[in-house]
Amino acid sequence: MSLEQREELLSVLKARFEKNMSRHKGLEWAKVQAKLEAHSDKLWSLNEMEKTGGEPDVVGYDEKTGEYIFYDCSAESPKGRRSVCYDREALEARKEHKPGNNAIDMAAAMGIELLTEEQYRALQQLGNFDTKTSSWVQTPSGIRKLGGALFCDRRYDQVWVYHNGAESYYAARAFRGSLRV
């Protein structure tokens, strides 16, 4: 990333941080920014999250590791990551009408991880997300071995966990990521 791109991203992240203080009570932007500036590779990943519509924001701080935790905080699943199946195996299993990509490979290429079900539920404590869309979440290997994958959404003021064939994809389903800095 160029210096100009880094400064623009930091400006966007700072504005989002200040606008949504309830997501990260007790944290200071100056400390977050210092950490980000010391880890430019993480800035690149945050930029990828931003470019694909994720609206990343700080949602916590890990006292043990000294890392800030970012999640995608867009109201609906990130637009630039929709219509993807769960993983490469599922993508390759489709005989026709294959999606352009899969969630696991996209996340890895961005340097982020899919949210777990637990992380997804924690995100939902910070606001109402995915009220019209849904997001793939990390799927236990036992479920995946049987051909399934998990996704979550929020309907009727409740967080729901569902299953689908891992090869399925929908225009309103993407994935939300997490990044530790």
Secondary structure, 3 states (H helix, E strand, C coil): CCHHHHHHHHHHHHHHHHHCHHHCCCCCHHHHHHHHHHCHHHHHHHHHHHHCCCCEEEEEEECCCCEEEEEECCCCCCHHHCCCECCHHHHHHCCCCCCCCEHHHHHHHHCCEECCHHHHHHHHCCCCCCCCCEEECCCCHHHHHCCEEEEEEEECCEEEEEEEECCCCCCCEEECEEEEC
